[in-house]
Amino acid sequence: MYVVRSDNSSADIEIYFKSWCDEKWVSAGTNSARDVGISNNDGSLSRPSLAIAPGGTPFLTWAH
């Protein structure tokens, strides 16, 4: 199970990505759930979207 969200607690709006593992939420990639998130940008982002491929691979998109 995965979750993606936007957050504006830093100077920019960043995108964060987590997965459910061993009964807790964890980063779904390097720094994807902390610091500057998976997006790591200098602008504001919005509308994160998550799709899961038939093989289980997650794909993320967002607007800049």
Secondary structure, DSSP 8 states (H G I E B T S, - for coil): -EEEEEE-SSSS-EEEEEEEETTEEEESSTTTTSTTTTT--SS--EEEEEEE-TTS-EEEEEE-
